[in-house]
Amino acid sequence: MFLFGKKKGGKRLYNPAKLAEQKRTSYRMPVSFEVIYILEGRAGRRTARAIDLSSGGLRLICDEDFLRESLLDLSFKLPEEFLEDMTVEKEITEITPFGPRTETVRVQPPGFGQFAMQAKILSPFFDKADKRFAFGMSFTEIEDEMREELQRFIHLWQLNFIRNRRSDLD
């Protein structure tokens, strides 16, 4: 007999409300780049690789193991090679004797600066495929401008992916 999520006693095996519960508040994007980090309370800088990024955090892979709630100062530069062949539409308003005139032009998006922020380790685990330690991290102290730059990067990265996927189909 099919029970569809119920035990024989009538109790549910799972709670559909919990399945819909989402802890993440922003889209996580698979992208890989180098990160320099400093563990709070310890001298010395080390390198690691970020493999996922969102405007709220990232996933870090390294050879070192950390405890949950550890704080790291992160420094990184986002990949921007994909911007070389990319253009986006931008509206430019020009003031003329006849009033403002808006024109849409195609421009290359500007690159991204250096990011420096603090992050807290939320979920440490061992990545069996890479045979390295991996950590889900949340940014703790991030300025609004940096968060907006991260969101801009994610948007442009997705746009580039969609455009390239579409051209592969042609």
DSSP file (Angstrom, degrees, kcal/mol; ACC not computed):
  #  RESIDUE AA STRUCTURE BP1 BP2  ACC     N-H-->O    O-->H-N    N-H-->O    O-->H-N    TCO  KAPPA ALPHA  PHI   PSI    X-CA   Y-CA   Z-CA
    1    1 A M              0   0    0      0, 0.0     2,-0.4     0, 0.0     0, 0.0   0.000 360.0 360.0 360.0 140.5    0.0    0.0    0.0
    2    2 A F        -     0   0    0      1,-0.1     0, 0.0     2,-0.1     0, 0.0  -0.731 360.0-176.6 -87.3 131.1    1.2    3.5   -0.8
    3    3 A L        -     0   0    0     -2,-0.4     3,-0.1     3,-0.1    -1,-0.1   0.611  22.1-146.7-104.3 -14.7    1.3    5.8    2.2
    4    4 A F  S    S-     0   0    0      1,-0.2     3,-0.1     8,-0.0    -2,-0.1   0.927  79.2 -27.1  47.2  61.1    2.4    9.1    0.5
    5    5 A G  S    S+     0   0    0      1,-0.3     8,-2.7     7,-0.1     9,-0.7   0.625 117.3 106.8  84.4  13.6    4.4   10.5    3.3
    6    6 A K  B     -A   12   0A   0      6,-0.3    -1,-0.3    -3,-0.1     6,-0.2  -0.949  60.8-133.6-125.7 147.4    2.6    8.8    6.2
    7    7 A K    >   -     0   0    0      4,-3.5     3,-1.6    -2,-0.4     6,-0.0  -0.342  41.1 -97.1 -80.4 173.7    3.5    6.0    8.5
    8    8 A K  T 3  S+     0   0    0      1,-0.3    -1,-0.1     2,-0.1    -2,-0.0   0.834 124.2  60.1 -62.6 -31.4    1.0    3.2    9.2
    9    9 A G  T 3  S-     0   0    0      2,-0.1    -1,-0.3     1,-0.1     3,-0.1   0.471 121.7-105.1 -77.0  -0.5    0.0    4.9   12.4
   10   10 A G  S <  S+     0   0    0     -3,-1.6     2,-0.2     1,-0.3    -2,-0.1   0.385  78.2 132.2  94.0  -4.2   -1.1    8.0   10.4
   11   11 A K        -     0   0    0      1,-0.1    -4,-3.5    -5,-0.1    -1,-0.3  -0.564  60.8-110.2 -81.8 147.4    1.9   10.2   11.4
   12   12 A R  B     -A    6   0A   0     -6,-0.2    -6,-0.3    -2,-0.2     3,-0.1  -0.518  12.3-152.7 -76.1 141.0    3.7   12.1    8.7
   13   13 A L  S    S+     0   0    0     -8,-2.7     2,-0.3    -2,-0.2    -7,-0.1   0.746  84.3  16.6 -79.4 -26.8    7.2   11.0    7.7
   14   14 A Y  S    S-     0   0    0     -9,-0.7    -1,-0.2    -3,-0.0     3,-0.1  -0.953  74.3-125.1-142.2 160.9    8.0   14.5    6.6
   15   15 A N    >>  -     0   0    0     -2,-0.3     4,-1.5     1,-0.1     3,-0.9  -0.932  12.0-155.7-110.1 111.7    6.5   18.0    7.1
   16   16 A P  H 3> S+     0   0    0      0, 0.0     4,-1.4     0, 0.0    -1,-0.1   0.813  94.8  59.4 -57.1 -30.4    5.8   19.7    3.8
   17   17 A A  H 3> S+     0   0    0      1,-0.2     4,-0.6     2,-0.2     3,-0.0   0.881 104.4  50.1 -65.2 -36.8    6.1   23.1    5.5
   18   18 A K  H X4 S+     0   0    0     -3,-0.9     3,-0.5     1,-0.2    -1,-0.2   0.840 104.9  57.5 -70.8 -31.7    9.6   22.3    6.5
   19   19 A L  H 3< S+     0   0    0     -4,-1.5    -1,-0.2     1,-0.2    -2,-0.2   0.867 107.2  48.3 -64.4 -34.6   10.5   21.3    3.0
   20   20 A A  H 3< S+     0   0    0     -4,-1.4     2,-0.3     2,-0.1    -1,-0.2   0.617  85.8 111.3 -80.4 -12.2    9.5   24.7    1.7
   21   21 A E    <<  -     0   0    0     -4,-0.6     2,-0.5    -3,-0.5    -3,-0.0  -0.475  52.2-165.2 -67.0 125.2   11.5   26.5    4.5
   22   22 A Q        -     0   0    0     -2,-0.3    -2,-0.1     1,-0.1    -3,-0.0  -0.958  18.2-175.1-118.0 121.1   14.4   28.3    2.9
   23   23 A K        +     0   0    0     -2,-0.5     2,-0.2     2,-0.0    -1,-0.1   0.818  66.2  82.8 -81.7 -31.8   17.3   29.5    5.0
   24   24 A R        -     0   0    0      1,-0.1     3,-0.1     4,-0.0     4,-0.0  -0.540  56.1-169.9 -77.5 136.0   19.1   31.2    2.1
   25   25 A T        +     0   0    0     -2,-0.2     2,-0.3     1,-0.1    -1,-0.1   0.522  68.3  41.9-103.0  -8.0   17.9   34.7    1.3
   26   26 A S  S    S-     0   0    0      0, 0.0     2,-0.1     0, 0.0    -1,-0.1  -0.963  93.5 -87.2-140.0 157.7   19.8   35.2   -1.9
   27   27 A Y        -     0   0    0     -2,-0.3     2,-0.5     1,-0.1    28,-0.4  -0.362  35.9-142.6 -64.4 132.4   20.6   33.2   -5.0
   28   28 A R        -     0   0    0     26,-0.1    26,-0.2    -2,-0.1    -1,-0.1  -0.875  17.3-161.3 -99.8 127.6   23.8   31.2   -4.8
   29   29 A M  E     -B   53   0B   0     24,-3.2    24,-2.1    -2,-0.5     2,-0.8  -0.894  19.8-123.2-113.6 133.5   25.8   31.0   -8.0
   30   30 A P  E     +B   52   0B   0      0, 0.0     2,-0.3     0, 0.0    22,-0.2  -0.649  54.3 138.2 -76.4 111.3   28.5   28.5   -8.9
   31   31 A V  E     -     0   0B   0     20,-0.9     2,-0.4    -2,-0.8    -2,-0.0  -0.981  39.6-141.7-149.6 148.5   31.6   30.5   -9.7
   32   32 A S  E     +     0   0B   0     -2,-0.3     2,-0.3    17,-0.0    19,-0.2  -0.956  31.5 142.7-122.6 131.8   35.2   29.8   -8.7
   33   33 A F  E     -B   50   0B   0     17,-1.7    17,-3.0    -2,-0.4     2,-0.2  -0.981  48.2 -91.2-158.7 161.4   37.9   32.3   -7.7
   34   34 A E  E     -B   49   0B   0     -2,-0.3    43,-0.6    15,-0.2     2,-0.4  -0.526  35.6-166.6 -80.5 142.0   40.8   32.7   -5.3
   35   35 A V  E     -BC  48  76B   0     13,-2.5    13,-2.5    -2,-0.2     2,-0.5  -0.989  11.8-150.0-128.2 136.2   40.3   34.1   -1.8
   36   36 A I  E     -BC  47  75B   0     39,-2.9    39,-2.2    -2,-0.4     2,-0.3  -0.916  27.1-176.0-101.6 132.4   42.9   35.3    0.7
   37   37 A Y  E     -BC  46  74B   0      9,-3.0     9,-2.4    -2,-0.5     2,-0.4  -0.929  24.1-159.5-133.3 155.1   41.9   34.9    4.3
   38   38 A I  E     - C   0  73B   0     35,-1.6    35,-2.6    -2,-0.3     2,-0.4  -0.995  23.7-133.3-129.2 123.5   43.0   35.6    7.8
   39   39 A L  E >   - C   0  72B   0     -2,-0.4     3,-2.1     5,-0.4    33,-0.2  -0.631  35.1-106.4 -75.7 129.2   41.6   33.6   10.7
   40   40 A E  T 3  S+     0   0    0     31,-2.6    31,-0.1    -2,-0.4    -1,-0.1  -0.334 105.0  20.2 -59.5 130.9   40.7   36.0   13.5
   41   41 A G  T 3  S+     0   0    0      1,-0.2     2,-0.4    -2,-0.0    -1,-0.3   0.442 109.6  90.3  89.8   1.5   43.1   35.8   16.4
   42   42 A R  S <  S-     0   0    0     -3,-2.1    -1,-0.2     2,-0.1     2,-0.2  -0.991  71.2-128.2-132.1 139.1   45.9   34.2   14.3
   43   43 A A        +     0   0    0     -2,-0.4    -4,-0.1    -3,-0.1    -3,-0.0  -0.492  64.2  56.4 -80.9 152.6   48.7   36.0   12.3
   44   44 A G        -     0   0    0     -2,-0.2    -5,-0.4    -6,-0.1     2,-0.4   0.160  68.1-111.0 104.7 142.8   49.3   35.2    8.7
   45   45 A R        -     0   0    0     -7,-0.1     2,-0.3    -9,-0.0    -7,-0.2  -0.835  31.5-177.1-106.3 144.2   47.4   35.2    5.4
   46   46 A R  E     -B   37   0B   0     -9,-2.4    -9,-3.0    -2,-0.4     2,-0.3  -0.905  19.5-122.3-134.7 163.7   46.5   32.1    3.5
   47   47 A T  E     +B   36   0B   0     -2,-0.3     2,-0.3   -11,-0.2   -11,-0.2  -0.811  30.5 160.9-111.2 152.1   44.7   31.3    0.2
   48   48 A A  E     -B   35   0B   0    -13,-2.5   -13,-2.5    -2,-0.3     2,-0.4  -0.835  34.6-106.9-148.3-177.2   41.6   29.2   -0.5
   49   49 A R  E     -BD  34  61B   0     12,-2.4    12,-2.9    -2,-0.3     2,-0.4  -0.987  16.7-147.8-126.4 129.8   39.1   28.9   -3.3
   50   50 A A  E     +BD  33  60B   0    -17,-3.0   -17,-1.7    -2,-0.4    10,-0.2  -0.795  17.8 175.3 -89.9 136.6   35.5   30.1   -3.3
   51   51 A I  E     +     0   0B   0      8,-2.4   -20,-0.9    -2,-0.4     2,-0.3   0.541  65.2  34.8-120.3 -11.4   33.2   27.8   -5.3
   52   52 A D  E     -BD  30  59B   0      7,-0.9     7,-1.6   -22,-0.2     2,-0.4  -0.985  65.8-171.3-138.3 148.5   29.8   29.4   -4.7
   53   53 A L  E     +BD  29  58B   0    -24,-2.1   -24,-3.2    -2,-0.3     2,-0.3  -0.999  12.1 161.1-144.2 139.4   28.8   33.0   -4.2
   54   54 A S        -     0   0    0      3,-2.6     3,-0.4    -2,-0.4   -26,-0.1  -0.880  54.4-100.2-139.1 175.1   25.8   34.9   -3.2
   55   55 A S  S    S+     0   0    0    -28,-0.4    96,-0.1    -2,-0.3    95,-0.1   0.598 123.6  46.0 -74.1  -7.3   25.3   38.4   -1.9
   56   56 A G  S    S-     0   0    0      1,-0.2    83,-2.6   -29,-0.2     2,-0.3   0.549 125.2 -40.1-109.0 -11.0   25.0   37.0    1.6
   57   57 A G  E     - E   0 138B   0     -3,-0.4    -3,-2.6    81,-0.3     2,-0.3  -0.982  50.2-122.4 175.2-168.2   28.0   34.6    1.7
   58   58 A L  E     -DE  53 137B   0     79,-1.2    79,-2.8    -2,-0.3     2,-0.5  -0.956  22.4-110.5-154.9 169.6   30.1   32.0   -0.1
   59   59 A R  E     -DE  52 136B   0     -7,-1.6    -8,-2.4    -2,-0.3    -7,-0.9  -0.962  34.3-159.8-109.9 128.2   31.4   28.4    0.0
   60   60 A L  E     -DE  50 135B   0     75,-2.5    75,-2.3    -2,-0.5     2,-0.4  -0.868   7.5-163.8-111.6 138.0   35.1   28.2    0.7
   61   61 A I  E     +DE  49 134B   0    -12,-2.9   -12,-2.4    -2,-0.4     2,-0.3  -0.987  27.3 140.7-120.9 129.2   37.4   25.2    0.0
   62   62 A C  E     - E   0 133B   0     71,-2.3    71,-1.8    -2,-0.4   -14,-0.1  -0.920  59.6-106.5-154.3 178.9   40.8   24.9    1.6
   63   63 A D  S    S+     0   0    0     -2,-0.3     2,-0.3    69,-0.2    71,-0.1   0.444  92.7  83.3 -90.6  -2.0   43.3   22.5    3.2
   64   64 A E  S    S-     0   0    0     69,-0.1     2,-0.4    68,-0.0    -2,-0.2  -0.794  71.2-136.3-108.9 145.0   42.6   23.8    6.7
   65   65 A D        -     0   0    0     -2,-0.3     2,-0.3    59,-0.0    -2,-0.1  -0.837  22.4-172.5-101.7 137.1   39.8   22.8    9.1
   66   66 A F        -     0   0    0     -2,-0.4     2,-0.2     4,-0.0     3,-0.1  -0.856  23.0-113.4-123.2 159.2   37.9   25.5   11.1
   67   67 A L    >   -     0   0    0     -2,-0.3     3,-1.7     1,-0.1    54,-0.2  -0.593  43.9 -89.7 -86.0 153.3   35.3   25.3   13.8
   68   68 A R  T 3  S+     0   0    0      1,-0.2    54,-0.2    -2,-0.2    -1,-0.1  -0.340 115.0  26.8 -57.0 143.6   31.8   26.5   13.3
   69   69 A E  T 3  S+     0   0    0     52,-2.9    -1,-0.2     1,-0.3    53,-0.1   0.413  85.6 146.8  78.3   1.0   31.3   30.2   14.2
   70   70 A S    <   -     0   0    0     -3,-1.7    51,-2.3    51,-0.1     2,-0.4  -0.396  43.1-134.0 -64.3 145.6   35.0   31.0   13.3
   71   71 A L  E     - F   0 120B   0     49,-0.2   -31,-2.6   -31,-0.1     2,-0.4  -0.880  22.4-174.0-106.7 134.7   35.5   34.5   11.9
   72   72 A L  E     -CF  39 119B   0     47,-2.7    47,-2.6    -2,-0.4     2,-0.6  -0.981  22.6-137.5-127.0 138.9   37.7   35.1    8.8
   73   73 A D  E     -CF  38 118B   0    -35,-2.6   -35,-1.6    -2,-0.4     2,-0.3  -0.869  31.8-159.2 -91.0 120.8   38.7   38.3    7.1
   74   74 A L  E     -CF  37 117B   0     43,-3.6    43,-2.0    -2,-0.6     2,-0.4  -0.781  17.5-177.4-107.0 145.2   38.3   37.7    3.4
   75   75 A S  E     +CF  36 116B   0    -39,-2.2   -39,-2.9    -2,-0.3     2,-0.3  -0.985  21.1 145.8-138.7 128.7   39.9   39.5    0.5
   76   76 A F  E     -CF  35 115B   0     39,-2.1    39,-3.1    -2,-0.4     2,-0.4  -0.994  39.1-137.0-158.9 161.2   39.2   38.7   -3.1
   77   77 A K  E     - F   0 114B   0    -43,-0.6   -43,-0.2    -2,-0.3    37,-0.1  -0.994  31.0-127.8-121.8 129.0   38.8   40.0   -6.6
   78   78 A L        -     0   0    0     35,-0.6    34,-0.2    -2,-0.4     2,-0.1  -0.450  31.4 -99.1 -75.6 147.3   35.9   38.6   -8.7
   79   79 A P        +     0   0    0      0, 0.0    -1,-0.1     0, 0.0   -46,-0.0  -0.427  44.9 168.5 -64.0 138.3   36.5   37.2  -12.2
   80   80 A E    >   +     0   0    0     -2,-0.1     3,-1.6     2,-0.1     4,-0.3   0.254  41.4 108.1-137.0  12.9   35.8   39.7  -14.8
   81   81 A E  G >  S+     0   0    0      1,-0.3     3,-1.6     2,-0.2     4,-0.3   0.848  75.4  65.0 -60.0 -33.2   37.2   38.3  -18.1
   82   82 A F  G 3  S+     0   0    0      1,-0.3     3,-0.5     2,-0.1    -1,-0.3   0.679  89.1  68.3 -65.5 -16.7   33.7   37.6  -19.3
   83   83 A L  G X  S+     0   0    0     -3,-1.6     3,-1.4     1,-0.2    -1,-0.3   0.703  78.9  80.6 -74.7 -19.0   33.0   41.3  -19.3
   84   84 A E  T <  S+     0   0    0     -3,-1.6    -1,-0.2    -4,-0.3    -2,-0.1   0.863 104.0  29.6 -57.6 -40.0   35.4   41.9  -22.3
   85   85 A D  T 3  S+     0   0    0     -3,-0.5     2,-0.4    -4,-0.3    -1,-0.3   0.212 104.4 102.2-103.9  14.0   32.9   40.8  -24.9
   86   86 A M    <   +     0   0    0     -3,-1.4     2,-0.3    23,-0.1    74,-0.0  -0.793  42.6 179.9-107.2 140.7   29.7   41.8  -23.0
   87   87 A T        -     0   0    0     -2,-0.4     2,-0.3    21,-0.2    21,-0.2  -0.975   5.4-166.9-131.1 151.1   27.5   44.9  -23.5
   88   88 A V  E     -H  107   0C   0     19,-2.9    19,-2.7    -2,-0.3     2,-0.3  -0.923  29.1-102.9-130.7 158.1   24.4   46.0  -21.7
   89   89 A E  E     -H  106   0C   0     -2,-0.3     2,-0.4    17,-0.2    17,-0.2  -0.622  37.8-178.0 -83.4 140.3   21.8   48.6  -22.5
   90   90 A K  E     -H  105   0C   0     15,-2.8    15,-2.8    -2,-0.3     2,-0.5  -1.000  22.5-131.9-138.9 136.5   22.0   51.8  -20.6
   91   91 A E  E     -H  104   0C   0     -2,-0.4     2,-0.5    13,-0.2    13,-0.2  -0.772  21.2-168.7 -91.1 130.1   19.6   54.8  -20.8
   92   92 A I  E     -H  103   0C   0     11,-3.2    11,-2.8    -2,-0.5     2,-0.6  -0.975   7.6-153.5-119.0 128.3   21.3   58.2  -21.1
   93   93 A T  E     -H  102   0C   0     -2,-0.5     2,-0.4     9,-0.2     9,-0.2  -0.895   9.9-167.1-104.9 126.2   19.3   61.4  -20.7
   94   94 A E  E     -H  101   0C   0      7,-3.2     7,-2.9    -2,-0.6     2,-0.6  -0.927  18.2-133.3-112.9 133.6   20.6   64.4  -22.5
   95   95 A I  E     +H  100   0C   0     -2,-0.4    -2,-0.0     5,-0.2     7,-0.0  -0.770  34.2 174.4 -87.3 120.5   19.2   67.9  -21.8
   96   96 A T  E >   -H   99   0C   0      3,-1.4     3,-2.1    -2,-0.6     0, 0.0  -0.726  49.5 -99.9-118.4 168.6   18.4   69.7  -25.0
   97   97 A P  T 3  S+     0   0    0      0, 0.0    -2,-0.0     0, 0.0    -1,-0.0   0.729 126.3  53.5 -60.1 -19.1   16.8   73.1  -25.8
   98   98 A F  T 3  S-     0   0    0      1,-0.4    -3,-0.0     3,-0.0     0, 0.0   0.325 126.0 -90.0 -97.6   8.0   13.6   71.1  -26.4
   99   99 A G  E <   -H   96   0C   0     -3,-2.1    -3,-1.4     2,-0.1    -1,-0.4  -0.508  69.3 -27.3 110.8 178.6   13.7   69.3  -23.0
  100  100 A P  E     -H   95   0C   0      0, 0.0     2,-0.4     0, 0.0    -5,-0.2  -0.432  55.2-163.5 -70.0 138.6   15.3   66.0  -21.8
  101  101 A R  E     -H   94   0C   0     -7,-2.9    -7,-3.2    -2,-0.1     2,-0.5  -0.990   5.9-150.4-124.6 127.9   15.8   63.3  -24.4
  102  102 A T  E     -H   93   0C   0     -2,-0.4     2,-0.4    -9,-0.2    -9,-0.2  -0.829  15.2-177.8-101.3 133.6   16.5   59.7  -23.4
  103  103 A E  E     -H   92   0C   0    -11,-2.8   -11,-3.2    -2,-0.5     2,-0.5  -0.981  21.1-135.9-129.7 141.3   18.5   57.5  -25.6
  104  104 A T  E     +H   91   0C   0     -2,-0.4     2,-0.3   -13,-0.2   -13,-0.2  -0.863  29.8 175.7 -98.4 125.8   19.3   53.8  -25.1
  105  105 A V  E     -H   90   0C   0    -15,-2.8   -15,-2.8    -2,-0.5     2,-0.5  -0.878  30.3-120.7-126.0 158.5   23.0   52.9  -25.8
  106  106 A R  E     +H   89   0C   0     -2,-0.3     2,-0.3   -17,-0.2   -17,-0.2  -0.890  38.9 170.9-101.4 126.5   25.0   49.7  -25.5
  107  107 A V  E     -H   88   0C   0    -19,-2.7   -19,-2.9    -2,-0.5    -2,-0.0  -0.907  38.4-107.4-131.9 158.1   28.0   49.9  -23.2
  108  108 A Q        -     0   0    0     -2,-0.3   -21,-0.2   -21,-0.2   -24,-0.1  -0.745  43.7-116.2 -82.7 130.2   30.5   47.6  -21.7
  109  109 A P        -     0   0    0      0, 0.0   -23,-0.1     0, 0.0    -1,-0.1  -0.360  33.0-106.8 -65.8 146.3   29.9   47.1  -17.9
  110  110 A P        -     0   0    0      0, 0.0    -3,-0.0     0, 0.0     0, 0.0  -0.333  37.3-106.6 -69.6 156.7   32.6   48.4  -15.6
  111  111 A G        -     0   0    0      1,-0.1     2,-0.4    -2,-0.0   -31,-0.0   0.013  34.6 -99.9 -72.2-175.6   34.8   45.9  -13.8
  112  112 A F        -     0   0    0    -34,-0.2    -1,-0.1     1,-0.1     3,-0.1  -0.860  29.1-134.6-113.5 144.0   34.7   45.0  -10.1
  113  113 A G        -     0   0    0     -2,-0.4   -35,-0.6     1,-0.2     2,-0.3  -0.069  41.4 -67.8 -83.0-172.4   37.0   46.3   -7.4
  114  114 A Q  E     -F   77   0B   0    -37,-0.1     2,-0.4   -39,-0.0   -37,-0.2  -0.611  48.4-144.2 -78.3 137.0   38.8   44.5   -4.6
  115  115 A F  E     +F   76   0B   0    -39,-3.1   -39,-2.1    -2,-0.3     2,-0.4  -0.876  19.8 176.7-105.8 136.7   36.5   43.1   -1.9
  116  116 A A  E     +F   75   0B   0     -2,-0.4     2,-0.3   -41,-0.2   -41,-0.2  -0.963  22.0 133.9-138.4 119.9   37.4   43.0    1.8
  117  117 A M  E     -F   74   0B   0    -43,-2.0   -43,-3.6    -2,-0.4     2,-0.4  -0.961  48.5-105.8-157.2 170.0   34.9   41.7    4.3
  118  118 A Q  E     -FG  73 141B   0     23,-0.9    22,-2.4    -2,-0.3    23,-0.9  -0.832  31.9-173.0-106.2 144.4   34.4   39.5    7.3
  119  119 A A  E     -FG  72 139B   0    -47,-2.6   -47,-2.7    -2,-0.4     2,-0.4  -0.973  14.7-141.9-137.4 151.7   32.6   36.1    7.2
  120  120 A K  E     -FG  71 138B   0     18,-2.9    18,-2.4    -2,-0.3     2,-0.5  -0.919  24.5-118.6-114.2 137.7   31.5   33.6    9.8
  121  121 A I  E     + G   0 137B   0    -51,-2.3   -52,-2.9    -2,-0.4    16,-0.2  -0.631  35.8 169.0 -77.3 123.7   31.6   29.8    9.2
  122  122 A L  E     +     0   0B   0     14,-3.1    15,-0.2    -2,-0.5    -1,-0.2   0.803  67.9  18.9-101.5 -42.3   28.1   28.3    9.4
  123  123 A S  E     - G   0 136B   0     13,-1.6    13,-2.1   -56,-0.1     2,-0.3  -0.826  64.5-168.9-140.4  98.9   28.5   24.8    8.1
  124  124 A P  E     + G   0 135B   0      0, 0.0     2,-0.3     0, 0.0    11,-0.2  -0.651  21.6 153.5 -82.6 141.9   31.9   23.0    8.0
  125  125 A F  E     - G   0 134B   0      9,-2.7     9,-3.2    -2,-0.3     2,-0.5  -0.971  43.8-106.3-157.0 168.1   32.1   19.7    6.1
  126  126 A F  E     - G   0 133B   0     -2,-0.3     2,-0.9     7,-0.2     7,-0.2  -0.896  25.3-141.3-104.2 125.0   34.6   17.6    4.2
  127  127 A D  E  >> - G   0 132B   0      5,-2.9     4,-1.7    -2,-0.5     5,-1.4  -0.754  13.1-167.8 -86.8 106.9   34.2   17.5    0.4
  128  128 A K  T  45S+     0   0    0     -2,-0.9    -1,-0.2     1,-0.2     5,-0.0   0.851  83.6  55.7 -66.1 -35.0   34.9   13.9   -0.6
  129  129 A A  T  45S+     0   0    0      1,-0.2    -1,-0.2    -3,-0.1    -2,-0.0   0.932 120.4  29.2 -64.5 -45.6   35.2   14.7   -4.3
  130  130 A D  T  45S-     0   0    0      2,-0.2    -1,-0.2     0, 0.0    -2,-0.2   0.610  99.6-134.4 -87.6 -13.4   38.0   17.3   -3.7
  131  131 A K  T  <5 +     0   0    0     -4,-1.7     2,-0.3     1,-0.3    -3,-0.2   0.907  69.5 108.6  55.9  44.8   39.3   15.6   -0.6
  132  132 A R  E   <S- G   0 127B   0     -5,-1.4    -5,-2.9   -68,-0.0     2,-0.3  -0.913  77.4 -90.7-141.5 166.1   39.4   19.1    1.1
  133  133 A F  E     -EG  62 126B   0    -71,-1.8   -71,-2.3    -2,-0.3     2,-0.3  -0.602  39.7-166.2 -80.0 141.4   37.6   20.9    3.8
  134  134 A A  E     -EG  61 125B   0     -9,-3.2    -9,-2.7    -2,-0.3     2,-0.4  -0.958   2.7-166.0-129.5 148.7   34.6   23.0    2.7
  135  135 A F  E     -EG  60 124B   0    -75,-2.3   -75,-2.5    -2,-0.3     2,-0.6  -0.988  18.6-142.8-141.1 126.7   32.7   25.7    4.6
  136  136 A G  E     -EG  59 123B   0    -13,-2.1   -14,-3.1    -2,-0.4   -13,-1.6  -0.795  35.6-170.1 -81.9 125.9   29.4   27.5    4.1
  137  137 A M  E     -EG  58 121B   0    -79,-2.8   -79,-1.2    -2,-0.6     2,-0.4  -0.910  19.4-152.7-126.8 148.2   30.1   31.1    5.2
  138  138 A S  E     -EG  57 120B   0    -18,-2.4   -18,-2.9    -2,-0.3   -81,-0.3  -0.962  27.1-118.0-117.4 134.0   27.9   34.1    5.8
  139  139 A F  E     - G   0 119B   0    -83,-2.6   -20,-0.3    -2,-0.4     3,-0.2  -0.539  29.3-176.5 -69.1 131.3   29.2   37.7    5.4
  140  140 A T  E    S+     0   0B   0    -22,-2.4     2,-0.6     1,-0.3   -21,-0.2   0.844  71.9  29.1 -98.3 -42.3   29.0   39.4    8.8
  141  141 A E  E    S+ G   0 118B   0    -23,-0.9   -23,-0.9     2,-0.0     2,-0.4  -0.904  75.0 151.7-124.5 102.9   30.1   42.9    8.1
  142  142 A I        -     0   0    0     -2,-0.6     2,-0.1    -3,-0.2   -25,-0.1  -0.992  37.9-131.0-136.9 128.8   29.3   44.0    4.6
  143  143 A E     >  -     0   0    0     -2,-0.4     4,-2.2     1,-0.1     3,-0.3  -0.395  26.2-115.9 -73.9 153.7   28.7   47.5    3.4
  144  144 A D  H  > S+     0   0    0      1,-0.2     4,-2.4     2,-0.2     5,-0.2   0.864 115.6  55.7 -58.2 -37.8   25.6   48.2    1.2
  145  145 A E  H  > S+     0   0    0      1,-0.2     4,-1.9     2,-0.2    -1,-0.2   0.890 108.2  47.7 -63.7 -39.2   27.9   49.2   -1.7
  146  146 A M  H  > S+     0   0    0     -3,-0.3     4,-2.4     2,-0.2    -2,-0.2   0.908 110.9  50.7 -68.1 -41.6   29.7   45.9   -1.5
  147  147 A R  H  X S+     0   0    0     -4,-2.2     4,-2.3     1,-0.2    -2,-0.2   0.903 110.6  49.8 -62.2 -40.9   26.5   43.9   -1.4
  148  148 A E  H  X S+     0   0    0     -4,-2.4     4,-2.3     2,-0.2    -1,-0.2   0.877 109.6  51.3 -65.5 -37.2   25.2   45.8   -4.4
  149  149 A E  H  X S+     0   0    0     -4,-1.9     4,-2.6     2,-0.2    -2,-0.2   0.899 109.5  50.2 -66.5 -40.0   28.4   45.1   -6.3
  150  150 A L  H  X S+     0   0    0     -4,-2.4     4,-2.5     2,-0.2    -2,-0.2   0.920 111.7  48.2 -61.8 -43.1   28.1   41.4   -5.5
  151  151 A Q  H  X S+     0   0    0     -4,-2.3     4,-2.3     2,-0.2    -2,-0.2   0.879 110.8  51.2 -65.3 -37.1   24.5   41.5   -6.8
  152  152 A R  H  X S+     0   0    0     -4,-2.3     4,-2.6     2,-0.2     5,-0.2   0.915 110.4  49.4 -65.0 -43.0   25.6   43.3   -9.9
  153  153 A F  H  X S+     0   0    0     -4,-2.6     4,-2.8     2,-0.2    -2,-0.2   0.944 111.6  48.2 -59.9 -48.5   28.3   40.6  -10.5
  154  154 A I  H  X S+     0   0    0     -4,-2.5     4,-2.4     1,-0.2    -2,-0.2   0.904 112.2  49.7 -60.4 -42.7   25.8   37.8  -10.0
  155  155 A H  H  X S+     0   0    0     -4,-2.3     4,-2.5     2,-0.2    -1,-0.2   0.940 113.9  44.2 -61.6 -48.4   23.4   39.5  -12.4
  156  156 A L  H  X S+     0   0    0     -4,-2.6     4,-2.6     2,-0.2    -2,-0.2   0.877 112.1  53.0 -66.1 -37.7   26.0   40.0  -15.1
  157  157 A W  H  X S+     0   0    0     -4,-2.8     4,-2.3    -5,-0.2    -1,-0.2   0.925 111.8  45.6 -62.7 -44.6   27.4   36.5  -14.7
  158  158 A Q  H  X S+     0   0    0     -4,-2.4     4,-2.6     2,-0.2    -2,-0.2   0.913 112.2  51.2 -64.1 -43.2   23.9   35.0  -15.1
  159  159 A L  H  X S+     0   0    0     -4,-2.5     4,-2.5     1,-0.2    -2,-0.2   0.909 110.8  48.5 -61.0 -43.2   23.2   37.2  -18.1
  160  160 A N  H  X S+     0   0    0     -4,-2.6     4,-2.5     2,-0.2     5,-0.2   0.911 110.9  51.0 -62.6 -43.5   26.5   36.1  -19.7
  161  161 A F  H  X S+     0   0    0     -4,-2.3     4,-2.4     2,-0.2    -2,-0.2   0.922 111.6  47.0 -60.9 -45.3   25.7   32.4  -19.0
  162  162 A I  H  X S+     0   0    0     -4,-2.6     4,-2.3     2,-0.2    -2,-0.2   0.917 112.9  48.9 -64.1 -44.0   22.2   32.8  -20.7
  163  163 A R  H  X S+     0   0    0     -4,-2.5     4,-1.9     1,-0.2    -2,-0.2   0.907 113.9  45.7 -63.8 -41.6   23.6   34.6  -23.7
  164  164 A N  H  X S+     0   0    0     -4,-2.5     4,-1.7     2,-0.2    -1,-0.2   0.873 111.8  51.4 -69.9 -36.9   26.4   32.0  -24.2
  165  165 A R  H  X S+     0   0    0     -4,-2.4     4,-1.1    -5,-0.2    -2,-0.2   0.908 110.1  50.1 -64.9 -41.2   23.9   29.1  -23.8
  166  166 A R  H  X S+     0   0    0     -4,-2.3     4,-0.8     1,-0.2     3,-0.4   0.896 110.1  49.7 -63.9 -41.0   21.6   30.7  -26.3
  167  167 A S  H  < S+     0   0    0     -4,-1.9     3,-0.3     1,-0.2    -1,-0.2   0.806 105.5  58.0 -70.8 -27.5   24.5   31.1  -28.8
  168  168 A D  H  < S+     0   0    0     -4,-1.7    -1,-0.2     1,-0.2    -2,-0.2   0.802 103.1  54.3 -68.3 -28.5   25.5   27.4  -28.3
  169  169 A L  H  <        0   0    0     -4,-1.1    -1,-0.2    -3,-0.4    -2,-0.2   0.735 360.0 360.0 -77.1 -23.7   22.1   26.4  -29.4
  170  170 A D     <        0   0    0     -4,-0.8    -1,-0.2    -3,-0.3    -2,-0.1   0.483 360.0 360.0 -72.3 360.0   22.3   28.3  -32.7
